[in-house]
Amino acid sequence: MTTQASVPVLTIDGPSGSGKGTIARAVADRLGWSMLDSGAIYRAVGYAAGERKLDLTDAHAVARCAADTRIEFRDPGGGGDTRVVIDGVDATEAIRTETAGAAASAVAALPEVREALVDKQLAFRRPPGLVADGRDMGTVIFPDAPFKVFLTASAAERAERRYKQLKAKGLAVTLANLLHEIEMRDARDASRTVAPLRPAADAVVIDTTGQPIPAVVAAVLAVVRRT
């Protein structure tokens, strides 16, 4: 009988723009495993809190919102992006804005919110395996994961990647502002008292600066297949 604890997990942590989502999806597809985008969960909570006009510094109110909000990931089929449905409403595009990202970082710094979301994340661990993408997957949520990776890249390159993504969507953004926001978020995520952004002690650190996606995917798959 397969127990949840026996299901293999690959954690992929790292700062915003390091390529976690792209790499996690590609690796999950190659392995045939399910995927957890924990960042989308925090963005969903930030979005839901904003829709309810909550003060994002009110830890108890936001934690209640996190516990009550119904978050679903739906596969659209045909190779499209996974849809994020919040309380029955497709909010996939809404949670990918820079405003939603800032809200996610703010609510993620609240211990009460992080605690409220633990069980939602653990529930994704099911056969045949899970690729978990986030910031504390290997350190807090799945510390027993047999495979751990930490992706990083220079702030300048991460800002450039984000700039191209947003411009392709027709959004008016500036590279200078994005770089500033990424640097501020890095500092906030690394300095928070609960689950600060850092590699797990047993994680393999991979610098994606200047690396093509296939090369990074191969490096991550090698971590899984070396055992």
C-alpha positions in Angstrom: 0.0 0.0 0.0 1.4 3.4 -1.0 1.4 6.0 1.8 1.6 9.7 1.2 5.1 9.8 2.9 6.4 7.2 0.4 5.5 9.3 -2.7 8.7 10.8 -4.1 8.9 14.6 -4.2 11.2 16.9 -6.1 11.3 20.4 -4.6 12.4 23.3 -6.8 12.9 26.5 -4.8 14.3 29.9 -5.7 13.7 33.6 -6.0 11.2 35.3 -8.4 12.2 35.0 -12.0 14.7 32.2 -11.5 12.7 29.9 -13.9 11.1 27.7 -11.3 7.7 27.5 -12.9 9.0 26.8 -16.4 11.5 24.2 -15.3 9.1 22.6 -12.8 6.4 22.1 -15.5 8.9 20.7 -18.0 10.4 18.3 -15.4 6.9 17.2 -14.2 5.9 16.5 -17.8 9.1 14.4 -18.4 8.6 12.4 -15.2 4.9 12.1 -15.5 4.5 13.5 -12.0 1.9 16.1 -10.8 3.0 19.7 -10.0 2.4 22.1 -7.2 2.9 25.8 -7.9 2.9 27.1 -4.4 3.5 30.6 -5.6 0.2 30.6 -7.3 -1.4 29.6 -4.0 0.0 32.6 -2.3 -0.9 34.8 -5.2 -4.4 33.5 -5.0 -4.7 34.3 -1.3 -3.3 37.8 -2.0 -5.8 38.2 -4.8 -8.7 36.9 -2.6 -7.7 39.2 0.2 -7.7 42.2 -2.1 -11.1 41.3 -3.5 -12.4 41.3 0.1 -10.7 44.6 0.7 -8.7 43.2 3.6 -5.7 44.9 5.2 -2.8 42.7 4.1 -1.1 43.4 7.5 -4.0 42.0 9.4 -2.6 38.5 9.9 -5.7 36.9 11.4 -8.1 38.2 8.8 -5.8 37.2 5.9 -5.2 33.7 7.5 -9.0 33.2 7.7 -9.2 34.2 4.1 -6.4 31.7 3.2 -8.3 28.9 5.0 -11.7 29.8 3.5 -10.6 30.4 -0.1 -11.2 27.6 -2.5 -8.2 27.3 -4.9 -8.3 24.9 -7.8 -5.8 24.1 -10.6 -7.4 23.0 -13.8 -5.6 21.5 -16.8 -7.0 23.2 -19.9 -5.7 20.5 -22.2 -4.0 21.0 -25.5 -0.8 22.2 -23.8 -2.2 25.4 -22.5 -1.3 27.1 -19.2 -2.8 25.6 -16.1 -5.8 27.6 -15.0 -6.1 28.9 -11.5 -9.7 29.1 -10.3 -10.4 31.0 -7.0 -13.8 30.5 -5.4 -15.2 29.4 -8.8 -13.7 32.4 -10.8 -10.8 31.9 -13.3 -8.2 34.4 -12.0 -5.2 33.0 -13.9 -4.3 36.3 -15.5 -5.2 38.4 -12.5 -2.8 36.7 -10.2 0.1 37.0 -12.6 0.3 40.8 -12.4 3.1 42.6 -10.4 0.5 43.9 -8.0 -0.6 40.3 -7.2 3.1 39.3 -6.8 3.7 42.0 -4.3 0.5 41.0 -2.4 1.7 37.4 -2.4 5.0 38.3 -1.0 3.3 40.4 1.7 0.9 37.7 2.8 3.6 35.0 2.6 5.5 36.9 5.3 2.7 36.3 7.8 3.2 33.1 9.9 -0.5 32.6 10.4 -1.1 32.6 6.6 1.7 30.1 6.0 0.3 27.8 8.7 -3.1 28.0 7.2 -1.8 26.9 3.8 0.4 24.0 4.9 -2.3 21.3 4.5 -3.4 22.6 1.1 0.1 22.1 -0.1 0.7 18.7 1.5 -2.4 17.4 -0.2 -0.7 17.6 -3.6 1.6 14.8 -2.6 0.1 11.8 -4.5 1.4 9.0 -6.7 3.3 8.6 -8.8 5.3 11.7 -7.6 5.2 15.5 -7.1 7.3 18.4 -8.4 6.8 21.2 -5.9 7.8 24.7 -7.0 8.2 27.5 -4.5 10.3 29.2 -1.9 10.2 26.9 1.1 9.2 23.6 -0.5 12.5 21.9 0.5 13.0 23.6 3.8 9.5 23.7 5.4 6.7 21.9 3.4 8.6 18.8 2.2 11.7 18.6 4.3 11.8 14.8 3.8 11.8 15.2 0.0 14.5 12.9 -1.5 15.2 15.4 -4.3 15.8 19.1 -3.8 16.9 21.8 -6.2 17.4 25.6 -5.6 17.4 27.7 -8.8 19.0 31.1 -8.9 19.9 33.8 -11.4 21.2 37.3 -11.4 18.6 40.0 -10.5 19.3 41.7 -13.8 18.6 38.6 -15.8 15.4 37.8 -13.8 14.1 41.3 -14.4 14.8 40.9 -18.2 12.9 37.6 -18.3 10.0 39.2 -16.5 10.1 42.2 -18.7 9.8 40.1 -21.9 7.0 38.0 -20.4 4.9 41.1 -19.5 5.6 43.0 -22.8 4.5 39.9 -24.7 1.2 40.2 -22.9 0.9 43.8 -24.0 1.5 45.3 -20.5 3.2 48.6 -20.0 6.2 48.0 -17.8 9.7 49.3 -17.5 12.9 47.2 -16.9 14.1 49.6 -14.2 10.9 49.3 -12.2 10.9 45.5 -12.5 14.5 45.3 -11.4 13.7 47.4 -8.4 10.7 45.3 -7.5 12.7 42.1 -7.8 15.5 43.4 -5.6 12.9 44.6 -3.0 11.1 41.2 -3.1 14.4 39.3 -2.8 15.3 41.3 0.4 11.8 40.8 1.9 11.7 37.1 1.2 15.2 36.5 2.5 14.7 38.5 5.7 11.3 37.3 6.8 11.4 35.6 10.2 9.3 32.6 9.1 10.5 30.3 6.2 13.0 32.8 4.8 14.1 32.2 1.2 17.2 30.0 1.3 18.4 26.7 -0.2 17.8 23.6 1.9 21.0 22.2 3.3 20.8 19.2 1.0 19.6 21.0 -2.1 21.5 21.1 -5.3 22.0 24.8 -6.3 21.8 25.6 -10.0 22.5 29.0 -11.4 20.3 29.6 -14.5 21.9 32.8 -15.6 22.6 32.6 -19.3 21.4 28.9 -19.4 18.9 27.7 -22.0 15.8 26.0 -20.6 16.7 22.5 -22.0 20.1 22.6 -20.2 18.5 23.5 -16.9 15.8 20.8 -17.3 18.5 18.3 -18.0 20.4 19.4 -14.8 17.3 19.0 -12.7 16.4 15.6 -14.1 20.0 14.5 -13.4 19.3 15.2 -9.7 16.4 12.8 -9.7 18.0 10.1 -11.8 21.4 10.0 -10.0 19.9 7.7 -7.4 
